[in-house]
């Protein structure tokens, strides 16, 4: 996965133009946007917290009115695009680790094309064809309220899953 910063511009037709600026770090306690935005909630005990995209952008000195954080779930694919805009992250910090729930809006998922078209979409696109469905993913960082570097834990097909709303609703109802 790649975490990307995009410049956003409102278009006359009501859509939003996205222009890729650079890759950013969400994890890490030195320059990671998650830790920078949530550290004010951490104390000396287990604690839950939620930060928004605006919180992370502000912590990184980016203007939330003109920027967006996007996750590329298919950064090395030559035939598929998976772009999701990060809207919020909820965490529960223990002493040395923090499970996270990332909430996204889908921009493009399973969008097939040739490598030139895929590279162009990832560089610049508008959201007119995006349905903005809510999707959630669960990850964790090796860092908590008193220790750790806040780097990503294991991230593989068995430790990370994208959940669309209907799957989330089902799981959320279970005891």
C-alpha positions as CSV (number, residue, x, y, z in Angstrom):
1,X,0.0,0.0,0.0
2,X,1.1,3.5,-0.7
3,X,-0.2,6.6,1.1
4,X,-0.4,9.7,-1.1
5,X,-1.0,13.4,-0.8
6,X,-3.2,15.0,-3.5
7,X,-3.9,18.6,-4.3
8,X,-7.7,19.0,-4.7
9,X,-9.5,21.6,-6.7
10,X,-13.3,22.1,-7.0
11,X,-14.5,21.9,-10.6
12,X,-17.4,23.9,-12.1
13,X,-19.4,20.7,-12.6
14,X,-19.3,19.9,-8.9
15,X,-16.6,17.3,-9.2
16,X,-13.2,17.4,-7.5
17,X,-9.9,17.3,-9.4
18,X,-7.1,15.4,-7.7
19,X,-3.4,16.0,-8.6
20,X,-0.9,13.7,-7.0
21,X,1.8,15.6,-5.1
22,X,3.9,13.0,-3.2
23,X,3.9,9.9,-1.1
24,X,3.5,10.6,2.7
25,X,4.1,8.6,5.8
26,X,1.1,7.7,8.0
27,X,3.0,5.5,10.4
28,X,6.1,6.3,12.5
29,X,6.5,8.5,15.6
30,X,8.8,11.0,14.0
31,X,7.0,12.2,10.9
32,X,4.0,9.9,10.7
33,X,0.7,11.7,10.3
34,X,-1.3,9.3,12.5
35,X,1.0,9.7,15.6
36,X,1.3,13.5,15.0
37,X,-2.5,13.9,15.0
38,X,-3.3,11.5,17.8
39,X,-0.5,12.1,20.4
40,X,-2.6,14.7,22.2
41,X,-5.0,11.9,23.2
42,X,-2.4,9.6,24.7
43,X,-1.7,9.6,28.4
44,X,-0.6,6.9,30.8
45,X,-3.4,4.4,30.3
46,X,-5.3,2.5,27.6
47,X,-7.3,5.0,25.5
48,X,-9.4,5.1,22.4
49,X,-9.3,8.0,20.0
50,X,-10.4,9.1,16.6
51,X,-8.7,11.5,14.2
52,X,-10.0,12.8,10.9
53,X,-8.3,13.4,7.5
54,X,-8.4,17.1,8.5
55,X,-6.5,16.4,11.7
56,X,-3.7,14.4,9.8
57,X,-3.4,17.0,7.1
58,X,-3.1,19.8,9.6
59,X,-0.5,17.9,11.6
60,X,1.5,17.6,8.4
61,X,1.2,21.3,7.7
62,X,-1.1,20.8,4.7
63,X,-4.3,22.8,4.1
64,X,-7.3,20.4,4.5
65,X,-9.4,22.6,2.2
66,X,-7.0,21.9,-0.7
67,X,-5.5,18.5,0.0
68,X,-6.6,14.9,0.4
69,X,-5.0,11.7,1.7
70,X,-5.4,8.7,-0.6
71,X,-4.4,5.1,-0.1
72,X,-3.3,3.2,-3.2
73,X,-4.1,-0.4,-2.5
74,X,-2.5,-1.5,-5.8
75,X,0.7,0.6,-6.0
76,X,2.6,-2.0,-8.1
77,X,-0.2,-3.3,-10.3
78,X,0.2,-2.9,-14.1
79,X,-3.5,-3.6,-14.8
80,X,-5.6,-2.4,-11.8
81,X,-6.3,0.8,-9.9
82,X,-7.5,0.8,-6.2
83,X,-7.6,4.4,-4.8
84,X,-9.5,5.2,-1.6
85,X,-9.6,8.6,0.2
86,X,-8.9,8.4,3.9
87,X,-11.6,10.0,6.0
88,X,-10.8,9.0,9.6
89,X,-8.7,6.6,11.7
90,X,-9.9,5.2,15.0
91,X,-7.4,3.6,17.4
92,X,-7.2,2.0,20.7
93,X,-3.8,2.5,22.3
94,X,-2.4,0.0,24.7
95,X,1.0,0.5,26.3
96,X,3.0,-0.9,23.4
97,X,0.6,-1.3,20.4
98,X,-2.4,0.2,18.8
99,X,-5.1,-1.5,16.7
100,X,-6.5,0.9,14.0
101,X,-9.7,1.1,12.0
102,X,-9.2,3.2,8.9
103,X,-12.3,4.5,7.2
104,X,-12.1,5.4,3.5
105,X,-14.3,6.6,0.7
106,X,-13.8,4.5,-2.5
107,X,-12.6,6.5,-5.4
108,X,-11.6,3.7,-7.8
109,X,-11.6,0.0,-7.0
110,X,-10.8,-2.8,-9.5
111,X,-10.5,-0.3,-12.3
112,X,-8.8,-2.2,-15.1
113,X,-6.6,-0.6,-17.8
114,X,-3.3,-0.6,-19.5
115,X,-0.2,0.6,-17.7
116,X,-0.2,4.1,-19.3
117,X,-3.8,4.7,-18.4
118,X,-3.3,3.4,-14.8
119,X,-0.3,5.7,-14.3
120,X,-2.3,8.7,-15.7
121,X,-5.3,8.0,-13.3
122,X,-2.9,7.8,-10.3
123,X,-1.3,11.1,-11.3
124,X,-4.5,13.0,-12.0
125,X,-8.2,12.3,-12.0
126,X,-11.5,13.8,-11.1
127,X,-14.1,12.0,-8.9
128,X,-17.1,12.3,-11.2
129,X,-17.2,8.5,-11.6
130,X,-16.5,7.7,-7.9
131,X,-19.4,6.4,-5.9
132,X,-17.7,7.2,-2.6
133,X,-18.8,4.0,-0.9
134,X,-17.5,3.7,2.7
135,X,-14.9,1.1,3.2
136,X,-13.0,0.1,6.3
137,X,-9.7,-1.6,6.9
138,X,-8.1,-2.8,10.1
139,X,-4.3,-2.6,10.7
140,X,-2.1,-2.0,13.7
141,X,1.0,-0.1,14.7
142,X,3.8,-1.2,17.0
143,X,3.5,1.7,19.4
144,X,1.2,2.7,22.2
145,X,0.7,5.3,24.8
146,X,4.2,4.7,26.4
147,X,6.5,2.9,24.0
148,X,7.1,1.9,20.5
149,X,7.9,3.5,17.2
150,X,4.4,3.6,15.7
151,X,5.5,1.7,12.6
152,X,3.1,-0.7,10.8
153,X,2.7,-4.1,12.2
154,X,2.3,-7.1,9.8
155,X,0.4,-6.2,6.6
156,X,-0.5,-9.1,4.4
157,X,-3.5,-10.8,3.0
158,X,-4.1,-12.3,6.4
159,X,-3.7,-9.2,8.6
160,X,-5.5,-6.6,6.6
161,X,-9.0,-6.7,5.0
162,X,-11.0,-4.1,3.2
163,X,-14.6,-4.1,4.5
164,X,-17.4,-2.5,2.5
165,X,-20.4,-1.2,4.4
166,X,-22.6,-4.4,4.1
167,X,-19.8,-6.6,5.5
168,X,-19.1,-4.1,8.3
169,X,-22.8,-3.9,9.2
170,X,-22.9,-7.7,9.4
171,X,-19.8,-7.9,11.6
172,X,-20.9,-5.0,13.7
173,X,-24.1,-6.8,14.7
174,X,-22.3,-9.9,16.0
175,X,-21.8,-10.2,19.7
